[in-house]
Amino acid sequence: MANYWEIGKENLRHNLLIHAGIALLLLCFSPLVLGVKNLGLSETAKVLEIYVALIGIVLITPVFLPEQNRDLRDLIHSKYTKVASIYSIRVIESILVLMLFLGIYLWFLHRNGCEMDAAMYFAGTLAEMLFLGGLGIISYSLTDNLVAGYMIPIFYYITAIGGGKKFLKSFYPFSMSQGSYSEKYWLLAAGIVLIILGIRIRSRK
């Protein structure tokens, strides 16, 4: 039992490092994908909303991944600590990493002469990250399939690009680049609700 528990903690650290590394690589490749120098306010917001926010899917969605090993899942459920608490701690850790990466990336944009309202752009991008990650968590918890957890938020993202604000209305993720922030409150609230629901559903399985 003890060996399984140690293996489980090691797998968790390993998975967090892997996904944090992937997210960091995506951010490092951004200059090859789009412009990141001397951007105006709307262009800076577009970079954050269309590209940077995607790392929310990468970091938040796989919080249940260690329990794909059913032996580890049974072991965690047998412990005194509530499994929901374990999942919540993982989500908080992922969000803290997201906040760190986002803060560094905003500093990088600022150093490259990009215009921004740093506080609003940080909060708005984080709200979108949480919503995308929340979609991933709820999909993963319902299907017990990590691929589905990734595909649902990606489908939403593609729909947003194709359908635009008229289709998604208050849940349009790219509103900040159009000078509107009200949609971010909806995304933030929905993201928190989806994450909580995903954890509760998964904890009962």
Secondary structure, DSSP 8 states (H G I E B T S, - for coil): -HHHHHHHHHHHHHHHHHHHHHHHHHHHTHHHHS--SS--HHHHHHHHHHTGGGHHHHHHGGGGGGGGSHHHHHHHHHSSS-HHHHHHHHHHHHHHHHHHHHHHHHHHHHHTT----HHHHHHHHHHHHHHHHHHHHHHHHHHS-HHHHHHHHHHHHHHHHHHHHHHHGGG-TT-GGGT--HHHHHHHHHHHHHHHHHHHHHHH-
